[in-house]
């Protein structure tokens, strides 16, 4: 047998007092946590919670890159010729439109679309009690809808099992961001955010200004090619990429702008229009839109020029020790993992 050497170990090195462990945990939790760090939705936060984006926001850099590259090629290769042969106001107008488009895009992407905070456990329990007491004594589960009157028309409020609350009118739960959004229009991957009550005006100004910018660049490039063709210049316009990009994008942008102009004039959302919420095909006795003011000008002013509602989520607020955490759905609860432990080196 080989000789075994034993080294004496100080027992004090192995013992850890409860007070020292508690002090270690207190030091670890000294830094106050902000609410965006425990936000339950599928969002990403930057600049200490000042900027929020959807978790799937990879298309936003592509959108911004296409706009910057297209305008850069236009300013570099078309504007010098047009300034020389037409007017200096062409790059000025193009620059103003470009700045307005980029600002509208970033404001759409970085603005809270109107996310509703989830119910706390106490609020969720209170709502469950109300549902149970309103249910009948039969074996059927209690109803998960409420009916309210808006302009003499019945509107159903659906219960959100994720946020543990009844959704207010025109509110829908976005499956990509995992949030209930007020006046939910749609989730736009091109801007990397939901479009709702608080950022719809920025989204509309973005697509309208982008339509003007694309049409302006498209017309200027055609003018450049035409003037160079009929002039006796030896140089030719070799950069047709701007023309191709504008040609294939202008139709979709103009169509999208026209569609949302119709929605604004009717005080509708994309979600309501797709579902046909106020269509006569759904069999409703009164199929009119209860949110419409029966005036195009009033609908446009209410949708685009009304006061900006405050954000209902306090992203940069600090968590208090006794603050209740929002109630989580069953799918969000993480169960501990248990693994079988096989001690193969032990012999019975």
C-alpha positions as CSV (number, residue, x, y, z in Angstrom):
1,X,0.0,0.0,0.0
2,X,1.1,3.5,-0.7
3,X,1.8,5.8,2.2
4,X,-1.0,8.3,2.8
5,X,0.0,11.7,4.1
6,X,-2.6,13.7,6.1
7,X,-2.5,17.4,6.6
8,X,-4.2,19.0,9.5
9,X,-6.9,21.6,8.5
10,X,-7.9,24.4,10.8
11,X,-11.6,23.9,11.6
12,X,-12.1,27.7,11.7
13,X,-11.5,27.8,7.9
14,X,-14.4,25.4,7.3
15,X,-16.9,27.1,9.6
16,X,-18.9,30.1,8.4
17,X,-20.9,32.0,10.9
18,X,-24.5,32.9,10.1
19,X,-23.7,36.6,10.8
20,X,-20.9,36.7,8.2
21,X,-23.1,35.0,5.6
22,X,-25.9,37.5,6.3
23,X,-23.4,40.4,6.0
24,X,-22.3,39.0,2.7
25,X,-25.9,38.9,1.4
26,X,-26.6,42.4,2.6
27,X,-23.5,43.8,0.8
28,X,-24.7,42.0,-2.3
29,X,-28.1,43.6,-2.1
30,X,-27.0,47.1,-1.2
31,X,-27.4,48.4,-4.7
32,X,-31.1,49.4,-5.1
33,X,-32.8,47.8,-8.1
34,X,-34.9,49.7,-10.6
35,X,-38.2,48.4,-11.8
36,X,-37.0,47.9,-15.4
37,X,-34.6,45.2,-14.1
38,X,-37.6,43.0,-13.1
39,X,-40.0,44.0,-15.8
40,X,-42.0,40.9,-16.8
41,X,-42.5,41.7,-20.5
42,X,-40.2,40.7,-23.3
43,X,-38.4,44.0,-23.7
44,X,-34.9,45.2,-23.7
45,X,-33.9,48.4,-21.9
46,X,-30.9,50.7,-22.5
47,X,-29.6,53.8,-20.8
48,X,-30.7,52.7,-17.3
49,X,-34.3,52.2,-18.5
50,X,-34.7,55.4,-20.4
51,X,-34.9,53.5,-23.8
52,X,-37.0,50.4,-24.3
53,X,-37.3,48.1,-27.3
54,X,-38.9,44.8,-28.1
55,X,-36.7,41.8,-27.6
56,X,-36.9,41.1,-31.4
57,X,-35.7,44.4,-32.6
58,X,-33.1,43.2,-35.1
59,X,-34.9,44.7,-38.1
60,X,-34.7,48.2,-36.8
61,X,-31.0,48.7,-37.7
62,X,-31.9,47.4,-41.2
63,X,-34.6,50.0,-41.5
64,X,-32.3,52.8,-40.3
65,X,-29.5,51.5,-42.5
66,X,-31.6,51.5,-45.7
67,X,-32.8,55.1,-45.1
68,X,-29.2,56.3,-44.3
69,X,-27.6,54.5,-47.3
70,X,-30.2,55.6,-49.8
71,X,-30.1,59.2,-48.7
72,X,-26.3,59.1,-48.6
73,X,-26.1,57.9,-52.2
74,X,-28.6,60.6,-53.2
75,X,-26.7,63.4,-51.5
76,X,-23.3,62.2,-52.8
77,X,-24.1,61.5,-56.5
78,X,-27.4,63.2,-57.4
79,X,-27.5,66.4,-55.4
80,X,-24.2,68.0,-56.9
81,X,-25.6,67.7,-60.4
82,X,-29.0,69.0,-59.5
83,X,-27.6,71.9,-57.5
84,X,-25.5,72.9,-60.5
85,X,-28.3,72.7,-63.1
86,X,-31.4,73.4,-61.0
87,X,-31.5,74.9,-57.5
88,X,-29.7,74.6,-54.2
89,X,-33.0,74.0,-52.4
90,X,-33.0,70.3,-53.5
91,X,-30.4,69.1,-50.9
92,X,-32.0,71.5,-48.3
93,X,-35.5,69.9,-48.7
94,X,-34.0,66.4,-48.8
95,X,-32.0,67.0,-45.7
96,X,-35.0,68.4,-43.8
97,X,-37.1,65.3,-44.8
98,X,-34.3,63.0,-43.9
99,X,-33.9,64.4,-40.4
100,X,-37.7,64.4,-39.8
101,X,-37.9,60.7,-40.9
102,X,-35.1,59.6,-38.6
103,X,-36.5,61.5,-35.6
104,X,-40.0,60.0,-36.2
105,X,-38.5,56.5,-36.5
106,X,-36.5,56.8,-33.3
107,X,-39.4,58.3,-31.4
108,X,-41.6,55.4,-32.5
109,X,-39.1,52.8,-31.5
110,X,-38.0,54.3,-28.2
111,X,-41.4,55.4,-26.8
112,X,-43.5,53.3,-24.5
113,X,-46.5,52.3,-26.8
114,X,-48.9,52.4,-23.9
115,X,-48.1,49.3,-21.9
116,X,-50.4,48.5,-19.0
117,X,-48.7,47.3,-15.7
118,X,-49.7,43.8,-14.7
119,X,-51.8,43.1,-11.7
120,X,-50.2,42.5,-8.4
121,X,-51.0,39.2,-6.5
122,X,-53.5,41.1,-4.3
123,X,-55.2,42.7,-7.3
124,X,-55.3,39.4,-9.2
125,X,-56.8,37.6,-6.1
126,X,-59.4,40.3,-5.8
127,X,-60.4,40.0,-9.5
128,X,-60.6,36.2,-9.1
129,X,-62.9,36.6,-6.2
130,X,-65.2,38.9,-8.3
131,X,-65.2,36.3,-11.1
132,X,-66.0,33.4,-8.7
133,X,-68.9,35.3,-7.0
134,X,-70.4,36.4,-10.4
135,X,-70.4,32.8,-11.7
136,X,-73.3,30.5,-11.4
137,X,-73.6,27.5,-9.1
138,X,-73.3,25.0,-12.0
139,X,-70.2,23.1,-13.0
140,X,-69.5,25.6,-15.8
141,X,-66.5,27.8,-15.2
142,X,-67.3,31.5,-14.5
143,X,-67.2,33.8,-17.5
144,X,-64.0,35.7,-18.3
145,X,-65.6,38.6,-20.1
146,X,-67.4,41.8,-19.1
147,X,-69.8,43.9,-21.0
148,X,-69.8,47.7,-20.9
149,X,-71.7,50.4,-22.9
150,X,-69.8,52.9,-25.1
151,X,-72.0,55.3,-27.0
152,X,-75.0,53.0,-26.6
153,X,-73.1,50.0,-28.0
154,X,-72.1,46.9,-26.1
155,X,-68.3,46.3,-25.9
156,X,-66.9,43.2,-24.4
157,X,-63.8,43.3,-22.2
158,X,-61.7,40.1,-22.3
159,X,-59.7,38.8,-19.4
160,X,-56.0,38.5,-19.9
161,X,-54.6,35.4,-18.3
162,X,-51.0,36.7,-18.5
163,X,-51.5,40.1,-17.0
164,X,-54.3,38.9,-14.6
165,X,-56.8,41.7,-15.4
166,X,-59.7,42.6,-17.7
167,X,-58.3,44.5,-20.7
168,X,-59.7,48.1,-21.1
169,X,-61.4,48.9,-24.4
170,X,-59.2,48.7,-27.5
171,X,-56.5,47.0,-25.5
172,X,-54.8,43.8,-26.8
173,X,-52.0,41.6,-25.6
174,X,-49.0,41.5,-27.9
175,X,-47.6,37.9,-28.0
176,X,-44.2,39.1,-29.1
177,X,-43.6,41.7,-26.4
178,X,-45.8,39.9,-23.9
179,X,-47.5,43.1,-22.8
180,X,-51.1,44.5,-22.8
181,X,-51.0,47.7,-24.9
182,X,-53.6,50.4,-24.8
183,X,-55.2,51.1,-28.2
184,X,-53.1,48.4,-29.7
185,X,-52.6,48.9,-33.4
186,X,-50.0,46.3,-34.4
187,X,-46.5,45.1,-33.6
188,X,-44.1,46.5,-36.2
189,X,-40.8,44.7,-36.6
190,X,-39.5,47.5,-38.9
191,X,-39.5,49.9,-35.9
192,X,-38.7,47.3,-33.3
193,X,-41.7,48.1,-31.1
194,X,-45.4,47.8,-30.7
195,X,-47.5,50.6,-32.1
196,X,-50.2,51.8,-29.6
197,X,-51.8,54.7,-27.9
198,X,-48.6,56.6,-27.0
199,X,-46.5,56.2,-30.2
200,X,-49.0,55.9,-33.0
201,X,-48.7,59.6,-33.9
202,X,-44.9,59.2,-34.3
203,X,-45.5,56.0,-36.4
204,X,-47.9,57.9,-38.7
205,X,-45.6,60.9,-39.1
206,X,-42.8,58.4,-39.9
207,X,-44.6,56.6,-42.7
208,X,-46.0,59.9,-44.1
209,X,-42.7,61.7,-44.1
210,X,-41.0,58.6,-45.5
211,X,-43.5,58.6,-48.4
212,X,-42.6,62.2,-49.1
213,X,-38.9,61.5,-48.8
214,X,-39.0,58.4,-51.1
215,X,-41.1,60.3,-53.7
216,X,-38.8,63.3,-53.6
217,X,-35.7,61.2,-54.1
218,X,-37.3,59.1,-56.8
219,X,-38.4,62.3,-58.7
220,X,-35.0,63.9,-58.3
221,X,-33.1,60.8,-59.6
222,X,-35.4,60.6,-62.7
223,X,-34.8,64.3,-63.3
224,X,-31.0,63.8,-62.9
225,X,-31.0,60.9,-65.5
226,X,-33.2,62.9,-67.9
227,X,-31.1,66.1,-67.7
228,X,-27.9,64.2,-68.1
229,X,-29.3,62.3,-71.1
230,X,-30.3,65.4,-73.0
231,X,-27.2,67.3,-72.0
232,X,-23.9,67.0,-73.9
233,X,-22.1,65.8,-70.8
234,X,-19.6,63.0,-71.2
235,X,-20.3,61.6,-67.7
236,X,-23.2,59.1,-67.3
237,X,-25.3,58.4,-64.3
238,X,-23.9,55.0,-63.2
239,X,-25.5,54.8,-59.8
240,X,-29.0,53.4,-60.4
241,X,-29.2,51.7,-57.0
242,X,-31.1,54.6,-55.5
243,X,-33.6,54.5,-58.4
244,X,-34.1,50.8,-57.9
245,X,-34.5,51.1,-54.1
246,X,-37.0,53.9,-54.4
247,X,-39.0,52.2,-57.2
248,X,-39.6,49.0,-55.3
249,X,-40.2,50.6,-51.9
250,X,-42.4,53.6,-52.9
251,X,-45.4,51.5,-53.7
252,X,-45.5,49.7,-50.4
253,X,-44.8,52.9,-48.5
254,X,-47.5,54.9,-50.3
255,X,-50.0,52.0,-49.8
256,X,-49.2,51.8,-46.1
257,X,-49.6,55.6,-45.7
258,X,-52.9,55.5,-47.5
259,X,-54.2,52.6,-45.4
260,X,-53.3,54.4,-42.1
261,X,-54.7,57.6,-43.3
262,X,-58.0,55.8,-43.8
263,X,-57.7,54.3,-40.2
264,X,-57.0,57.8,-38.7
265,X,-59.9,59.3,-40.5
266,X,-62.2,56.5,-39.3
267,X,-60.7,56.3,-35.8
268,X,-59.9,52.7,-36.2
269,X,-56.8,50.5,-35.5
270,X,-55.2,47.9,-37.7
271,X,-56.1,45.3,-35.2
272,X,-59.8,46.3,-35.3
273,X,-59.8,46.5,-39.1
274,X,-58.3,43.1,-39.5
275,X,-60.6,41.5,-37.1
276,X,-63.6,43.4,-38.5
277,X,-64.7,44.4,-35.0
278,X,-67.2,46.9,-36.1
279,X,-68.2,45.3,-39.4
280,X,-71.8,44.3,-40.3
281,X,-70.5,40.9,-41.2
282,X,-70.1,40.0,-37.6
283,X,-73.9,40.1,-37.1
284,X,-74.0,43.0,-34.7
285,X,-77.2,44.9,-34.6
286,X,-75.4,48.2,-34.4
287,X,-72.3,47.7,-36.5
288,X,-71.0,51.3,-36.3
289,X,-67.7,52.2,-34.7
290,X,-68.4,53.4,-31.1
291,X,-65.2,55.4,-31.0
292,X,-65.8,57.4,-34.2
293,X,-66.8,61.1,-33.8
294,X,-68.5,60.9,-37.2
295,X,-66.2,63.6,-38.4
296,X,-62.9,63.1,-40.3
297,X,-61.3,66.2,-38.9
298,X,-62.3,65.4,-35.4
299,X,-61.1,61.8,-35.7
300,X,-57.7,63.0,-37.1
301,X,-57.3,65.6,-34.3
302,X,-58.2,63.2,-31.5
303,X,-55.8,60.5,-32.9
304,X,-52.8,62.7,-33.9
305,X,-53.1,66.0,-32.0
306,X,-54.5,65.0,-28.6
307,X,-52.5,65.3,-25.4
308,X,-49.8,62.7,-24.9
309,X,-51.0,60.3,-22.2
310,X,-48.5,59.6,-19.4
311,X,-46.6,56.3,-19.3
312,X,-48.2,53.9,-16.8
313,X,-45.0,51.9,-16.1
314,X,-42.4,53.4,-13.9
315,X,-39.3,52.0,-15.5
316,X,-36.7,54.0,-13.6
317,X,-38.4,53.9,-10.2
318,X,-36.7,52.0,-7.4
319,X,-38.1,48.8,-6.0
320,X,-39.2,49.0,-2.4
321,X,-38.5,46.0,-0.1
322,X,-42.2,45.4,0.5
323,X,-43.3,46.1,-3.0
324,X,-45.5,43.4,-4.5
325,X,-44.2,41.6,-7.6
326,X,-46.7,41.4,-10.5
327,X,-48.6,38.2,-10.6
328,X,-47.1,35.7,-13.0
329,X,-48.9,33.3,-15.2
330,X,-48.5,29.6,-14.9
331,X,-46.3,29.5,-18.0
332,X,-43.9,32.0,-16.4
333,X,-43.3,30.1,-13.2
334,X,-39.9,28.4,-13.4
335,X,-39.8,25.1,-11.5
336,X,-36.5,23.9,-10.0
337,X,-34.6,21.3,-11.9
338,X,-34.0,18.0,-10.2
339,X,-31.3,15.6,-11.4
340,X,-30.7,12.0,-10.3
341,X,-27.4,11.7,-8.6
342,X,-25.5,8.4,-9.3
343,X,-22.5,7.7,-7.1
344,X,-20.8,5.1,-9.2
345,X,-17.7,5.2,-7.1
346,X,-19.5,3.9,-4.0
347,X,-19.8,0.2,-3.6
348,X,-22.7,-1.1,-1.4
